[in-house]
Amino acid sequence: MQDCKKIVAALQGGGDSSDIREAAWQAGENGCQEAVPALAGLLASGNLGIQEAADQALRRIGGKATVEAVIPLLRSDEAPVRNLAMDILRETGAQDLPSLVGLLHDEDDDIRIFASDILGSTGSVAAVAPLGEALLRDPEVNVRYQAAVSLGELGLKDAARYLNKALGDEEWVQFSVIEALAKIRDDSSIGALAKALHKSSDLVASMIVEALGEMGNVKAVTMLMKHLDAASTALRNKICKAIVQILGGKSLKLLSEAERERFGHYLLVALTDEDEAVQDAAMTGLGFVGGEKASAEVLALASGLDPDRDHDRLVLAVDALAGMGPTRALELALEGDDARPAQVVVDVARRLCSAPLCEAMKSVFWGRDRDLQREIAQALCVCARPEDKPFFLEVLGRHEDGTVLKTALEYIGALGGEGVGELLFGFLEHPYDDVKEAALEACVQVGGQGLDDRFRAMFAEQDPVRRLMAVYAMGKLGVAGHVDEIRAALDDEVPDIRKVALESFGDSCVDLGQWLPAIRERLHDEHREVRLTVVELLGHCEGEELLPCLEEALDDEDDWVRVRAVEALGRRGAEAAVPRLVEIATGTNTLLALKAVEALGAIGGKTAFRALLEVLDAEDPELQAAAEDAVARIQESGEEEL
């Protein structure tokens, strides 16, 4: 450790700036208390580098000596020096509170303001009483203001009793007092704030109301409700917002019927406030206490919102309208010429699924534009009411839009029932591929012998697309019931059909054993996508008899088939495959080596562990990192037994 006396000498010796900065750094590093006065003096240096070095050193040394040495700089005529001193004292002041507290009695108003500011950063409960006294007794308004701010920064409940008493101070001080009380959130302040509300200016009263809302204490609700009638419109709107904040939506239902009616009237007024936050609170409240008029007003507001820019507010409006339930105002909006409110109502109807709104949507459907028709169809599909079946059957018979048709097919497929199979099957010839897909899924959902027979017949057709759809459907309907067709599909001349036939086993892994020879044959398919499908299938299904097939795939000519096989073996914990994986991990193909290392880490065991230790010496840093991770994984699982 360097001698502190030498450090002090270097600080005072007037050497070049680099020597002084080095000495300051050494002083902080070695905690040289003797250097504090010299360091404090350097804060007034015109050299920014020296100032910064001295600043950092003083913060590291800290203690009473630092506080006492820096305090005089608060009286500097240079603002940068004063600001630097305050920053240091904010960090170190708690180590000598008496010196800071003493400044609260200084004759200079500015010094008392500085001291009040610094004490707020100490985090000490011992600072509360001195700041409280300054708040209540200092003759300078700016000192009192800063004292209140600092009590709020401390955030200690002991400060509430001082702040409560200061609510009668000048308006400038009241601002900081209210903000501080909102931060502290002490129950004792609720009554004090409510009492001050009655004798404050509208500006201060508005701040009090916002503070009570943020504090969220239910005790304030009764007091706020009493103030509603006498308040100005702007203040009353703020009170409504605060009450909704405190109670939340559901608790508003606990108000008496008379209180709900009165409060709902005021919420309707608040809905027109210029402040969007007040509007949003009014919408939330009306969602629980509103009625027919409230529904119409919220709908009008929602209709003017931009779906992109005001997305969150629009969701809030829809929530509120759904909370009010189905109203005549919503039905009238559907019947009107304006598409925007009708769109909002459809969003609400999707939530409510009420009979009146569903019937109203069906009655206006054919007179609306395509976009709204799509939304109406989707809403009715979400509600999935059996009584809407005739409507959707009519849609399938009359409509030409693919999106609407897909929705109708989804509904009919989910509902099922007799007599719809032939209708659904007919849409497999639709010109739009996505409609065909929707129809195919609907057919699978409905099922039945009639559709089953149709798919068997379709599989015998020449059109490869028709055969592919048939294989997909039969696979979903059950491989066991379509053995001959699936077996033939595995040998089909069209690769996509072979691929879909393989995918049909994904839901019936338990029956895979009897199909293994036919599936294994596809490991040698001329098309990579088919071979990849085999590997993915074997990796997805359980069974020890499948592992040799995956090992066989390690010899595939395509790297990605081999990669998927390696991953599957690792996922399955195939210990028998470890020798092959070790061989790949030490091979020249980097991609495969990385995957093999990961697989060995997943499988674990002595052989894998020792092989990975050898890979740690690989030249490729990426491979080394992968081996380290794999070794760590085995070690964490406790599987290595050396």
SVG drawing of the C-alpha trace seen along z (x, -y; Angstrom):
<svg xmlns="http://www.w3.org/2000/svg" viewBox="-83 -34 89 90">
<polyline fill="none" stroke="black" stroke-width="0.4" points="0.0,0.0 1.4,-3.4 2.2,-5.8 -0.8,-8.2 1.6,-11.0 3.2,-10.7 -0.2,-10.7 -1.1,-13.9 2.2,-15.5 1.5,-14.5 -2.0,-16.1 -0.6,-19.3 2.6,-19.4 1.3,-21.2 2.6,-18.5 1.1,-17.9 -2.6,-16.8 -1.8,-13.1 0.2,-12.9 -2.6,-14.5 -5.2,-12.3 -3.1,-9.2 -2.6,-10.4 -6.3,-11.0 -7.0,-7.5 -4.4,-6.1 -6.0,-8.1 -9.4,-6.5 -8.0,-3.0 -6.1,-3.2 -8.9,-5.0 -6.5,-7.8 -8.4,-10.0 -5.5,-12.4 -6.0,-13.2 -9.7,-14.3 -9.0,-18.1 -6.7,-18.2 -9.2,-16.2 -12.0,-18.5 -9.9,-21.4 -9.4,-19.8 -13.2,-19.8 -12.8,-23.5 -10.1,-22.8 -10.7,-24.0 -9.4,-20.7 -12.4,-18.4 -10.1,-15.3 -8.8,-16.3 -12.3,-17.1 -13.6,-13.7 -10.7,-11.9 -11.1,-13.8 -14.9,-13.2 -14.5,-9.5 -11.9,-9.3 -14.0,-11.2 -17.0,-8.9 -14.8,-5.9 -13.3,-7.3 -16.5,-8.7 -17.0,-9.1 -17.4,-12.1 -14.1,-13.7 -15.5,-13.7 -18.8,-15.2 -17.1,-18.0 -14.6,-18.8 -17.3,-19.0 -19.9,-21.0 -18.1,-24.3 -18.2,-23.9 -22.0,-24.4 -21.2,-28.1 -19.1,-28.3 -20.0,-31.0 -19.5,-28.4 -22.6,-26.4 -20.7,-23.3 -18.7,-23.1 -21.9,-23.4 -23.6,-20.7 -20.6,-18.4 -20.5,-18.9 -24.3,-18.1 -23.9,-14.9 -21.1,-13.7 -23.1,-14.6 -26.1,-12.8 -24.0,-9.6 -22.0,-10.1 -24.2,-12.4 -25.7,-9.5 -22.3,-8.9 -22.4,-12.2 -26.1,-13.3 -25.5,-15.8 -23.4,-18.0 -26.1,-18.1 -28.9,-18.6 -27.0,-21.5 -27.2,-23.2 -31.0,-23.4 -30.5,-26.2 -28.1,-28.2 -28.9,-31.9 -28.5,-31.4 -31.8,-30.2 -29.9,-28.5 -27.8,-26.4 -31.0,-25.3 -32.5,-24.3 -29.3,-22.4 -29.4,-20.6 -33.0,-19.6 -32.3,-18.3 -29.3,-16.2 -31.1,-14.8 -33.8,-13.3 -31.1,-11.0 -29.7,-9.6 -32.4,-6.9 -32.2,-7.5 -35.1,-7.6 -33.1,-10.0 -33.5,-12.6 -37.3,-12.6 -37.7,-14.7 -35.3,-17.5 -36.9,-17.7 -40.4,-17.6 -39.5,-20.6 -38.1,-22.5 -41.3,-21.8 -43.5,-23.2 -41.3,-26.0 -38.8,-27.4 -39.8,-30.9 -38.6,-30.4 -41.2,-28.8 -38.6,-27.1 -37.0,-25.4 -40.4,-24.1 -41.1,-22.9 -37.8,-21.0 -38.3,-19.5 -41.6,-18.0 -40.0,-16.7 -37.2,-15.1 -39.7,-13.5 -41.4,-11.9 -38.1,-10.7 -37.4,-9.0 -40.8,-7.3 -40.9,-6.6 -44.3,-6.5 -42.9,-8.5 -43.0,-11.5 -46.8,-11.4 -47.6,-13.3 -45.4,-16.3 -46.8,-16.2 -50.4,-16.0 -49.9,-19.2 -48.4,-21.0 -51.4,-20.6 -52.6,-24.1 -49.3,-25.8 -49.0,-27.9 -50.1,-26.4 -46.5,-25.9 -45.7,-23.8 -49.0,-22.0 -48.0,-20.6 -44.9,-18.9 -46.7,-17.8 -49.4,-16.0 -46.9,-14.3 -44.9,-13.1 -48.1,-11.7 -49.0,-9.9 -45.5,-8.2 -45.7,-7.3 -49.3,-6.0 -49.9,-6.1 -53.5,-5.5 -53.3,-8.5 -53.1,-10.8 -56.5,-9.8 -58.5,-11.9 -56.0,-14.8 -56.2,-14.9 -60.0,-14.7 -60.2,-17.5 -57.9,-19.7 -60.0,-18.9 -62.9,-21.0 -60.8,-24.2 -58.3,-24.0 -58.2,-25.7 -59.4,-23.6 -55.8,-23.0 -54.7,-21.7 -58.0,-19.8 -57.3,-18.1 -53.9,-17.0 -55.4,-15.7 -57.9,-13.7 -55.2,-12.2 -53.1,-11.4 -56.1,-9.6 -56.6,-7.6 -53.0,-6.5 -53.0,-5.6 -55.9,-3.3 -57.2,-3.3 -60.9,-2.3 -61.4,-4.6 -61.2,-7.6 -64.2,-6.5 -66.9,-7.7 -65.2,-11.1 -64.8,-11.4 -68.4,-10.5 -69.6,-13.2 -67.6,-15.8 -69.1,-14.9 -72.1,-17.2 -70.3,-20.3 -67.3,-19.9 -66.8,-21.7 -67.2,-19.6 -63.4,-19.2 -62.8,-18.3 -65.8,-16.0 -64.4,-14.1 -61.1,-13.6 -63.0,-12.3 -64.8,-9.8 -61.5,-8.6 -60.1,-8.3 -63.1,-6.3 -62.8,-3.9 -59.1,-3.5 -59.7,-2.7 -62.6,-0.4 -61.9,1.2 -64.8,2.3 -66.4,5.1 -66.5,3.3 -68.7,0.6 -71.5,3.1 -71.4,3.1 -72.7,-0.5 -76.3,-0.9 -78.7,-1.3 -79.1,-5.0 -75.3,-5.5 -74.8,-3.5 -77.4,-5.6 -75.9,-8.9 -72.3,-7.8 -73.3,-6.5 -74.6,-10.0 -71.4,-11.6 -69.4,-9.0 -71.3,-9.9 -70.2,-13.5 -66.6,-12.3 -66.8,-10.4 -66.6,-13.8 -63.5,-15.0 -60.5,-16.2 -58.2,-13.9 -58.1,-10.4 -57.2,-8.9 -60.4,-10.3 -62.4,-9.0 -60.9,-5.5 -61.7,-5.4 -65.3,-6.5 -65.6,-3.7 -64.3,-1.2 -66.8,-2.4 -69.7,-2.5 -69.0,1.1 -70.2,2.0 -72.8,-0.6 -73.9,-1.7 -77.2,-1.1 -78.8,-1.9 -77.6,-5.5 -74.1,-4.6 -73.9,-1.9 -74.8,-4.4 -72.2,-6.9 -69.4,-4.5 -70.1,-3.1 -70.0,-6.6 -66.6,-7.2 -65.3,-3.8 -66.4,-4.5 -64.2,-7.5 -61.1,-5.7 -58.4,-4.6 -58.0,-0.8 -54.3,-1.0 -53.3,-4.0 -55.9,-3.6 -55.9,0.2 -55.7,0.5 -58.4,-2.1 -60.6,-0.3 -60.2,3.0 -61.1,1.1 -64.3,-0.2 -65.3,3.2 -64.7,4.6 -67.0,1.9 -69.7,2.5 -69.5,6.2 -69.8,5.5 -73.0,3.6 -74.5,6.5 -76.7,6.6 -78.6,3.3 -80.9,1.8 -78.2,-0.7 -75.9,2.1 -78.7,3.5 -79.4,0.1 -75.7,-0.4 -75.8,2.8 -78.8,1.7 -77.3,-1.8 -75.4,-2.8 -72.1,-3.6 -69.7,-0.6 -67.4,-1.7 -69.9,-1.4 -71.2,1.8 -67.7,3.2 -67.4,2.4 -70.7,4.1 -69.5,7.2 -66.5,7.3 -68.8,7.0 -71.1,9.6 -68.1,12.0 -67.7,11.6 -71.3,11.8 -72.8,14.4 -76.2,13.2 -79.2,14.3 -80.5,10.7 -77.1,9.6 -76.6,12.9 -80.0,12.5 -79.3,8.9 -76.0,9.8 -77.7,12.4 -80.5,10.0 -78.1,7.4 -75.5,9.7 -76.5,9.7 -76.7,6.0 -73.2,5.3 -69.9,5.0 -67.6,7.9 -65.2,6.9 -68.1,6.6 -69.6,9.8 -66.3,11.6 -66.4,10.3 -70.0,11.2 -69.5,14.7 -66.4,15.1 -68.3,13.8 -71.2,16.2 -68.7,19.1 -67.0,18.2 -70.4,18.3 -71.1,21.7 -74.9,21.7 -76.7,24.6 -79.6,22.3 -77.2,20.5 -76.8,23.6 -79.4,22.6 -77.7,19.3 -74.3,20.9 -75.8,23.4 -77.3,20.4 -73.9,18.8 -72.3,21.9 -75.0,21.9 -74.9,18.2 -71.6,16.6 -68.5,16.4 -65.9,14.9 -63.3,17.4 -62.8,16.1 -66.5,16.2 -66.8,19.7 -63.9,20.9 -65.6,19.6 -68.9,21.3 -67.1,24.6 -65.4,24.4 -68.7,23.8 -70.5,26.7 -67.5,29.0 -67.5,28.4 -71.3,28.7 -71.6,31.8 -74.9,33.5 -76.6,35.5 -77.0,34.4 -74.0,32.1 -71.3,34.5 -72.2,34.2 -72.4,30.4 -68.9,30.3 -67.4,32.8 -68.5,30.6 -66.3,27.8 -63.2,30.0 -63.6,28.9 -63.6,25.2 -61.2,23.1 -59.5,21.7 -57.0,23.9 -57.6,22.5 -61.3,23.2 -60.5,26.8 -58.3,27.2 -61.1,25.8 -63.6,28.2 -61.2,31.1 -60.8,30.4 -64.6,30.0 -65.1,33.4 -62.7,35.0 -64.5,33.5 -67.9,34.7 -66.7,38.2 -69.2,41.0 -69.4,43.9 -70.7,41.8 -67.7,39.5 -65.4,42.5 -66.6,44.2 -66.2,41.0 -62.6,40.7 -61.8,44.3 -63.3,43.6 -61.3,40.3 -58.1,42.2 -58.6,44.2 -58.8,41.1 -56.0,40.0 -55.8,36.4 -52.8,36.4 -54.4,33.5 -57.6,35.4 -55.6,38.5 -53.5,36.4 -56.6,35.0 -58.1,38.5 -54.9,39.9 -54.8,37.0 -58.5,37.5 -58.2,41.2 -55.1,40.8 -57.0,38.4 -60.0,40.7 -57.7,43.6 -55.0,45.6 -56.4,48.8 -59.6,48.4 -57.7,47.7 -54.9,50.1 -54.9,51.0 -55.2,47.4 -52.4,46.1 -50.1,49.0 -50.7,48.1 -50.1,44.4 -46.7,45.2 -45.7,46.5 -47.5,43.8 -45.6,42.2 -46.2,38.7 -43.7,37.8 -46.2,35.5 -48.7,38.4 -46.0,40.7 -45.2,37.9 -48.8,37.3 -49.2,41.1 -46.3,41.1 -47.6,38.2 -50.9,40.1 -49.0,42.3 -48.2,39.3 -51.4,39.7 -51.2,43.5 -47.6,44.3 -48.9,47.3 -49.7,49.1 -46.4,48.2 -44.6,51.6 -46.6,53.5 -46.0,50.8 -42.2,50.6 -41.0,52.5 -43.0,50.3 -42.0,47.1 -38.3,48.2 -38.4,48.7 -39.1,45.0 -35.7,44.3 -34.4,45.0 -36.9,42.8 -35.5,40.8 -37.0,37.6 -35.3,36.0 -38.6,34.6 -40.0,38.1 -36.9,39.3 -37.1,36.3 -40.7,37.2 -39.7,40.7 -37.0,39.5 -39.3,37.0 -42.0,39.7 -39.5,42.1 -38.2,39.4 -41.6,38.4 -42.8,42.0 -41.6,44.1 -40.4,47.7 -36.9,49.3 -37.6,51.1 -37.5,47.7 -34.0,46.8 -32.2,49.0 -34.1,47.1 -32.9,43.8 -29.3,45.1 -29.7,46.2 -30.7,42.7 -27.2,41.6 -25.9,42.9 -28.2,40.8 -26.6,38.8 -28.3,35.6 -26.9,33.7 -30.2,32.5 -31.7,36.0 -28.6,37.0 -29.0,33.9 -32.6,34.7 -31.6,38.4 -28.9,37.2 -31.3,34.9 -33.9,37.6 -31.4,40.1 -30.3,37.5 -33.9,36.7 -34.7,40.4 -31.6,41.0 -30.4,43.8 -27.4,45.2 -26.8,47.9 -26.2,45.1 -23.4,43.5 -20.5,45.1 -21.9,43.8 -22.5,40.4 -18.9,40.3 -17.7,41.1 -19.8,38.2 -18.7,35.8 -15.0,36.3 -15.7,36.2 -15.0,33.4 -18.6,32.2 -18.9,29.3 -22.7,29.1 -23.1,32.8 -20.3,32.7 -22.1,29.9 -25.4,31.8 -23.7,35.1 -22.0,33.3 -25.4,31.9 -26.9,35.4 -24.1,37.0 -24.7,34.5 -28.4,35.4 -27.7,39.1 -24.9,39.0 -23.1,42.0 -19.4,42.9 -18.7,43.4 -20.3,40.2 -18.6,38.3 -15.1,39.5 -15.7,38.9 -16.7,35.3 -13.5,34.8 -11.6,35.5 -13.7,33.1 -12.7,30.3 -9.3,30.3 -10.9,29.6 -9.5,26.7 -12.9,25.3 -13.9,22.9 -17.6,23.4 -17.2,27.2 -15.2,26.7 -17.9,24.5 -20.6,27.1 -18.5,29.9 -18.1,27.8 -21.9,27.3 -22.5,31.0 -20.0,32.0 -21.5,29.6 -24.9,31.1 -23.7,34.6 -22.0,33.4 -25.1,31.6 -27.2,34.7 -24.7,36.8 -24.6,39.5 -20.8,39.7 -19.3,42.6 -15.6,42.6"/>
</svg>
